[in-house]
Amino acid sequence: MFKNAAWDFRSFSFDRDSTAAEEASRLITATGPNLKPFFDRGGKLIQYHGWNDQQISPTASIAYYKSVGEKLGGQAKISGSYRLFMAPGMMHCGGGPGPNEFNGMAALERWRESGIAPDQITASHVENNRVIMTRPLCPYPQVAKYKGTGSTNDAANFSCIAP
């Protein structure tokens, strides 16, 4: 942070050094919303975040997604390259009571290689090596809505809809 290999973290003063820390972190964070060069090269981005994340607020991912849309002309303009999936009940990068196991890499590969954007990703909740429920993860801002019939533990009985 101070570009001084001999710097000792114990000398950090919140009042004196917070601004410097904030400026330094801009160099290592991924919060810049201009993804146009990446998208222009054909890049595809799938981001996910668990609603039960206890370490990073899920609203941070929503804010970032919205900031990219604002920078590049609206959500409709970025939907061909960028999708955000919010996972109900998932904690930080996995775990939790909700559907938290899914193959995002397969969805990304299919999108990049075949041009088929993911309209949903089926996620599972597994306990003792047994799938006890599946649920569709929907591209934000859509949410999974129960169709009204069938098991609520089966993703087939849900549709992705705009709230």
C-alpha positions in Angstrom: 0.0 0.0 0.0 2.8 2.4 0.8 5.3 0.9 -1.6 7.6 0.3 1.2 8.8 -3.3 1.8 9.8 -2.4 5.4 6.3 -1.1 6.3 4.8 -2.6 9.4 1.1 -3.1 9.5 1.1 -2.3 13.2 1.9 1.3 12.4 -1.4 1.7 10.5 -3.5 4.5 11.8 -7.1 4.4 10.6 -7.5 8.2 10.8 -4.2 8.9 9.0 -4.0 6.0 6.5 -7.5 5.1 5.4 -7.5 7.4 2.4 -4.2 5.9 1.2 -5.5 2.4 1.7 -8.7 3.2 -0.3 -6.6 4.6 -3.2 -4.3 1.7 -3.2 -7.2 -0.8 -3.2 -8.4 0.7 -6.5 -5.4 -0.9 -8.2 -6.4 -4.4 -7.1 -10.2 -4.4 -7.1 -12.4 -5.3 -10.1 -15.0 -2.5 -9.9 -14.4 -0.6 -13.1 -17.6 -0.8 -15.1 -16.1 -0.3 -18.6 -16.2 -3.9 -19.9 -16.6 -2.7 -23.5 -13.1 -3.8 -24.6 -13.8 -7.3 -23.2 -17.2 -7.5 -24.8 -15.9 -6.1 -28.1 -13.5 -9.1 -28.3 -16.4 -11.5 -27.9 -16.0 -12.0 -24.1 -18.9 -13.4 -22.1 -19.2 -13.0 -18.4 -21.3 -15.0 -15.9 -21.3 -13.6 -12.4 -23.1 -15.2 -9.5 -23.7 -14.2 -5.9 -25.5 -15.9 -3.0 -28.3 -14.0 -1.3 -27.0 -15.4 2.1 -23.4 -14.3 1.6 -22.1 -13.4 5.0 -18.9 -11.7 3.8 -19.8 -9.5 0.8 -23.2 -8.0 0.5 -25.2 -9.4 -2.4 -26.2 -5.9 -3.3 -22.6 -5.2 -4.2 -22.9 -7.5 -7.2 -26.2 -6.0 -8.2 -24.7 -2.5 -8.0 -21.8 -3.6 -10.1 -24.0 -5.2 -12.7 -26.1 -2.0 -12.9 -23.0 0.2 -13.1 -21.8 -1.8 -16.2 -25.2 -1.4 -17.8 -25.3 2.3 -17.1 -21.7 2.7 -18.5 -22.5 0.8 -21.6 -26.0 2.0 -22.5 -28.4 -0.1 -20.4 -29.0 -3.7 -19.3 -30.5 -4.7 -22.7 -27.2 -3.7 -24.4 -25.1 -5.9 -22.0 -27.3 -8.9 -21.8 -25.7 -10.4 -24.9 -22.4 -10.5 -23.0 -23.0 -10.4 -19.3 -25.4 -12.2 -17.0 -25.7 -12.0 -13.2 -27.3 -14.9 -11.4 -28.4 -14.5 -7.7 -28.5 -17.8 -5.8 -31.2 -17.9 -3.0 -29.9 -19.3 0.2 -26.3 -19.6 -1.0 -23.5 -18.3 1.3 -20.1 -16.9 0.3 -19.2 -18.8 -2.9 -21.2 -21.9 -1.9 -22.8 -23.6 1.0 -26.0 -22.6 2.8 -29.6 -23.9 2.8 -30.4 -23.0 -0.9 -29.3 -24.4 -4.3 -25.6 -23.8 -4.3 -24.1 -26.3 -6.7 -24.2 -25.6 -10.4 -22.0 -25.8 -13.5 -21.5 -22.1 -14.4 -18.5 -23.0 -16.5 -20.6 -25.3 -18.8 -23.1 -22.5 -19.3 -20.3 -20.0 -20.1 -18.7 -22.4 -22.5 -22.0 -23.1 -24.3 -22.6 -19.3 -24.5 -19.1 -18.5 -25.8 -18.8 -21.5 -28.2 -22.4 -21.9 -29.4 -23.9 -18.4 -28.9 -26.6 -19.8 -26.6 -26.9 -17.3 -23.7 -28.0 -18.9 -20.4 -31.7 -18.0 -19.7 -31.3 -20.0 -16.5 -28.9 -22.3 -14.8 -30.1 -25.3 -12.8 -28.6 -25.4 -9.3 -28.8 -28.2 -6.8 -28.7 -28.5 -3.0 -26.9 -31.7 -2.0 -26.8 -33.3 1.4 -25.0 -36.6 2.1 -24.2 -37.0 -1.6 -27.9 -36.8 -2.5 -29.7 -34.0 -4.4 -32.5 -32.9 -2.2 -33.7 -30.0 -4.4 -33.0 -28.2 -7.6 -34.0 -24.7 -8.6 -33.4 -22.5 -11.6 -31.0 -19.6 -11.1 -32.4 -16.8 -13.2 -30.5 -13.9 -14.9 -31.0 -10.8 -12.8 -33.4 -9.1 -12.3 -35.6 -12.2 -13.0 -36.5 -14.5 -10.2 -37.6 -18.1 -10.0 -41.4 -18.4 -9.5 -43.2 -21.6 -8.6 -45.7 -22.6 -11.3 -48.2 -23.8 -8.7 -48.0 -27.5 -9.3 -45.5 -30.2 -8.6 -42.7 -30.5 -6.1 -41.2 -27.3 -4.9 -37.9 -29.2 -4.8 -37.9 -29.6 -8.6 -36.5 -26.9 -10.8 -38.9 -28.0 -13.6 -41.8 -26.5 -11.6 -40.4 -23.0 -11.6 -40.1 -20.3 -14.3 -37.8 -17.3 -14.5 -39.9 -14.1 -14.5 -39.3 -10.4 -14.1 -40.3 -9.3 -10.6 
